[in-house]
Amino acid sequence: MLHAGLSLQTQELTAIFLAVRLCCSLTMENDIHTFLDFATLASTLWVVYMIRCKLQATYNEDLDDIQKYYLVTC
C-alpha cells in the first residue's frame, strides 16, 4: 500500500482560498473571524514553505497530480 502524504498542490489551493477569504473578511467584517482567517492562512503558508524548502527531499511530485487549473477555473 502506497501512502502519498500531504499534497503540496492541495495546500496551495487552500492558501489561495484563504487569501481571498481574508480579503473579503477585511472589507466586510473585520472581526475575530478576520484574525482566525489570517492565522489559518499563515499556518497554511508555513506548511507550503516547509514542503517546498525544508522537506523537498521527501516530496514526491509524481504522486501529487491534482489538476489545479481545472479546480480554480470551475
Backbone as a printed PyTorch tensor [residue, N CA C, xyz], in Angstrom:
tensor([[[  0.8410,  -1.1760,   0.0000],
         [  0.0000,   0.0000,   0.0000],
         [  0.8880,   1.2410,   0.0000]],

        [[  0.6110,   2.1540,  -0.9180],
         [  1.4190,   3.3550,  -1.0880],
         [  0.7380,   4.5460,  -0.4170]],

        [[  1.4520,   5.2360,   0.4630],
         [  0.9260,   6.4160,   1.1300],
         [  1.5800,   7.6480,   0.5240]],

        [[  0.7720,   8.5650,   0.0290],
         [  1.3070,   9.7390,  -0.6560],
         [  1.6100,  10.8750,   0.3070]],

        [[  0.9520,  10.9590,   1.4330],
         [  1.2130,  12.0300,   2.3820],
         [  0.4320,  13.2870,   2.0560]],

        [[  0.9260,  14.4130,   2.5310],
         [  0.2610,  15.6990,   2.3710],
         [  0.5090,  16.2460,   0.9700]],

        [[ -0.5260,  16.7220,   0.3240],
         [ -0.4230,  17.2190,  -1.0380],
         [ -0.0300,  18.6950,  -1.0440]],

        [[  1.0790,  19.0120,  -1.6980],
         [  1.5200,  20.3950,  -1.8360],
         [  0.5160,  21.1910,  -2.6500]],

        [[  0.0150,  20.6050,  -3.7030],
         [ -0.9270,  21.3220,  -4.5520],
         [ -2.2310,  21.6290,  -3.8160]],

        [[ -2.7060,  20.7250,  -2.9980],
         [ -3.9020,  20.9830,  -2.2120],
         [ -3.6520,  22.0990,  -1.2100]],

        [[ -2.4800,  22.1270,  -0.6140],
         [ -2.1390,  23.2020,   0.3250],
         [ -2.0730,  24.5520,  -0.3970]],

        [[ -1.5530,  24.5650,  -1.6090],
         [ -1.5050,  25.8090,  -2.3790],
         [ -2.9070,  26.2940,  -2.7370]],

        [[ -3.7930,  25.3840,  -3.1100],
         [ -5.1840,  25.7620,  -3.3790],
         [ -5.8700,  26.2860,  -2.1210]],

        [[ -5.5960,  25.6630,  -0.9990],
         [ -6.1510,  26.1320,   0.2720],
         [ -5.6490,  27.5280,   0.5910]],

        [[ -4.3750,  27.8040,   0.3270],
         [ -3.8180,  29.1410,   0.5690],
         [ -4.4900,  30.1790,  -0.3150]],

        [[ -4.7570,  29.8510,  -1.5720],
         [ -5.4560,  30.7820,  -2.4590],
         [ -6.8520,  31.0790,  -1.9240]],

        [[ -7.5670,  30.0340,  -1.5470],
         [ -8.9110,  30.2030,  -0.9910],
         [ -8.8820,  31.0740,   0.2610]],

        [[ -7.9430,  30.8030,   1.1550],
         [ -7.8730,  31.5600,   2.4040],
         [ -7.4760,  33.0140,   2.1710]],

        [[ -6.6280,  33.2670,   1.1780],
         [ -6.2460,  34.6450,   0.8630],
         [ -7.4530,  35.4380,   0.3620]],

        [[ -8.2560,  34.8340,  -0.4920],
         [ -9.4720,  35.5030,  -0.9750],
         [-10.4480,  35.7070,   0.1760]],

        [[-10.5890,  34.7110,   1.0120],
         [-11.4940,  34.8240,   2.1690],
         [-11.0350,  35.9240,   3.1190]],

        [[ -9.7210,  36.0360,   3.3250],
         [ -9.1820,  37.0700,   4.1960],
         [ -9.4410,  38.4560,   3.6170]],

        [[ -9.2680,  38.6190,   2.3230],
         [ -9.5550,  39.9170,   1.6850],
         [-11.0180,  40.3000,   1.8720]],

        [[-11.9130,  39.3530,   1.6630],
         [-13.3460,  39.6250,   1.8630],
         [-13.6380,  39.9250,   3.3250]],

        [[-13.0120,  39.1970,   4.2110],
         [-13.2310,  39.4040,   5.6380],
         [-12.7420,  40.7780,   6.0810]],

        [[-11.6270,  41.2420,   5.5130],
         [-11.0990,  42.5610,   5.8690],
         [-12.0330,  43.6780,   5.4090]],

        [[-12.6570,  43.5090,   4.2580],
         [-13.5190,  44.5670,   3.7320],
         [-14.9290,  44.5340,   4.2990]],

        [[-15.4120,  43.3660,   4.7100],
         [-16.8030,  43.2560,   5.1430],
         [-16.9870,  43.1390,   6.6550]],

        [[-16.1760,  42.3290,   7.3050],
         [-16.4400,  42.0050,   8.7040],
         [-15.4650,  42.6830,   9.6540]],

        [[-14.1820,  42.3710,   9.4820],
         [-13.1270,  42.8950,  10.3500],
         [-13.3980,  42.5840,  11.8290]],

        [[-13.6290,  41.3090,  12.1180],
         [-13.8800,  40.8700,  13.4840],
         [-12.9460,  39.7060,  13.8200]],

        [[-13.3360,  38.8790,  14.7860],
         [-12.4860,  37.7760,  15.2190],
         [-12.2340,  36.7770,  14.0880]],

        [[-13.1940,  36.6460,  13.1720],
         [-13.0180,  35.7220,  12.0570],
         [-11.8920,  36.1810,  11.1310]],

        [[-11.6790,  37.4810,  11.0470],
         [-10.5670,  38.0070,  10.2570],
         [ -9.2400,  37.5270,  10.8340]],

        [[ -9.1020,  37.5960,  12.1390],
         [ -7.8900,  37.1070,  12.7940],
         [ -7.7220,  35.6070,  12.5850]],

        [[ -8.8040,  34.8640,  12.7000],
         [ -8.7370,  33.4110,  12.5050],
         [ -8.3720,  33.0620,  11.0600]],

        [[ -8.9190,  33.8140,  10.1030],
         [ -8.5570,  33.5940,   8.7020],
         [ -7.0700,  33.8800,   8.4830]],

        [[ -6.5660,  34.9370,   9.0920],
         [ -5.1510,  35.2700,   8.9600],
         [ -4.2720,  34.1760,   9.5690]],

        [[ -4.6470,  33.6960,  10.7410],
         [ -3.8630,  32.6440,  11.4020],
         [ -3.8600,  31.3550,  10.5820]],

        [[ -5.0050,  31.0140,  10.0120],
         [ -5.0950,  29.8090,   9.1900],
         [ -4.2710,  29.9600,   7.9160]],

        [[ -4.3250,  31.1420,   7.2870],
         [ -3.5260,  31.3930,   6.0890],
         [ -2.0360,  31.3220,   6.4170]],

        [[ -1.6380,  31.9130,   7.5290],
         [ -0.2220,  31.8940,   7.9140],
         [  0.2700,  30.4660,   8.1400]],

        [[ -0.5200,  29.6460,   8.8050],
         [ -0.0870,  28.2670,   9.0520],
         [ -0.0790,  27.4470,   7.7670]],

        [[ -1.0130,  27.7100,   6.8600],
         [ -1.0170,  27.0100,   5.5750],
         [  0.2000,  27.4050,   4.7460]],

        [[  0.5440,  28.6950,   4.7450],
         [  1.7360,  29.1430,   4.0190],
         [  3.0050,  28.5620,   4.6330]],

        [[  3.0070,  28.3640,   5.9490],
         [  4.1530,  27.7280,   6.6020],
         [  4.2980,  26.2810,   6.1320]],

        [[  3.1910,  25.5720,   6.0150],
         [  3.2280,  24.1860,   5.5320],
         [  3.7480,  24.1520,   4.0930]],

        [[  3.2760,  25.0750,   3.2400],
         [  3.7540,  25.1390,   1.8570],
         [  5.2590,  25.4110,   1.8320]],

        [[  5.7150,  26.3420,   2.6500],
         [  7.1430,  26.6480,   2.7330],
         [  7.9490,  25.4160,   3.1600]],

        [[  7.4710,  24.7330,   4.1760],
         [  8.1850,  23.5510,   4.6680],
         [  8.2790,  22.4720,   3.5830]],

        [[  7.1880,  22.2360,   2.8550],
         [  7.2100,  21.2130,   1.8100],
         [  8.1480,  21.6260,   0.6800]],

        [[  8.0810,  22.8920,   0.2730],
         [  8.8930,  23.3620,  -0.8610],
         [ 10.3770,  23.5040,  -0.5210]],

        [[ 10.6990,  23.9040,   0.7030],
         [ 12.0940,  24.2370,   1.0280],
         [ 12.7610,  23.2290,   1.9620]],

        [[ 12.2110,  23.0310,   3.1240],
         [ 12.8670,  22.2110,   4.1440],
         [ 12.6990,  20.7080,   3.9200]],

        [[ 11.5440,  20.2970,   3.4080],
         [ 11.2630,  18.8700,   3.2340],
         [ 11.2410,  18.4730,   1.7650]],

        [[ 11.9260,  19.2200,   0.9370],
         [ 11.9000,  18.9980,  -0.5050],
         [ 12.3690,  17.5920,  -0.8870]],

        [[ 13.3080,  17.0460,  -0.1580],
         [ 13.8310,  15.7180,  -0.4790],
         [ 12.7900,  14.6210,  -0.2750]],

        [[ 11.7990,  14.8560,   0.5710],
         [ 10.7820,  13.8410,   0.8380],
         [  9.5340,  14.0220,  -0.0150]],

        [[  9.4670,  15.1140,  -0.7800],
         [  8.2870,  15.3890,  -1.6050],
         [  8.3720,  14.6190,  -2.9100]],

        [[  7.3290,  13.8680,  -3.2290],
         [  7.2670,  13.0830,  -4.4580],
         [  6.2410,  13.7170,  -5.3840]],

        [[  6.7330,  14.4850,  -6.3430],
         [  5.8550,  15.2290,  -7.2470],
         [  5.0050,  14.2980,  -8.1190]],

        [[  5.4950,  13.1160,  -8.4000],
         [  4.7500,  12.1680,  -9.2320],
         [  3.4390,  11.7290,  -8.5840]],

        [[  3.3850,  11.6900,  -7.2790],
         [  2.1700,  11.2710,  -6.5790],
         [  1.1960,  12.4300,  -6.3400]],

        [[  1.6430,  13.6440,  -6.5750],
         [  0.8240,  14.8380,  -6.3350],
         [  0.3630,  15.3860,  -7.6830]],

        [[ -0.6470,  14.7530,  -8.2500],
         [ -1.0230,  15.0410,  -9.6310],
         [ -2.4140,  15.6530,  -9.7820]],

        [[ -2.8440,  16.4610,  -8.8380],
         [ -4.1360,  17.1260,  -8.9240],
         [ -4.0720,  18.2130, -10.0080]],

        [[ -5.1510,  18.4110, -10.7100],
         [ -5.2100,  19.4130, -11.7700],
         [ -5.7000,  20.7360, -11.1860]],

        [[ -4.7730,  21.5780, -10.7580],
         [ -5.1370,  22.8490, -10.1210],
         [ -5.8910,  23.7650, -11.0760]],

        [[ -5.4750,  23.8380, -12.3200],
         [ -6.1110,  24.7460, -13.2700],
         [ -7.5950,  24.4250, -13.4050]],

        [[ -7.9310,  23.1540, -13.4660],
         [ -9.3290,  22.7410, -13.5950],
         [-10.1260,  23.1560, -12.3570]],

        [[ -9.5600,  22.9850, -11.1910],
         [-10.2780,  23.3220,  -9.9590],
         [-10.4680,  24.8280,  -9.7960]],

        [[ -9.4670,  25.6220, -10.1680],
         [ -9.5410,  27.0690,  -9.9970],
         [-10.5230,  27.6960, -10.9750]],

        [[-10.6200,  27.1560, -12.1850],
         [-11.4860,  27.7540, -13.2000],
         [-12.9320,  27.2970, -13.1080]],

        [[-13.2320,  26.2880, -12.3400],
         [-14.6210,  25.8100, -12.2550],
         [-15.4850,  26.6390, -11.3980]]])
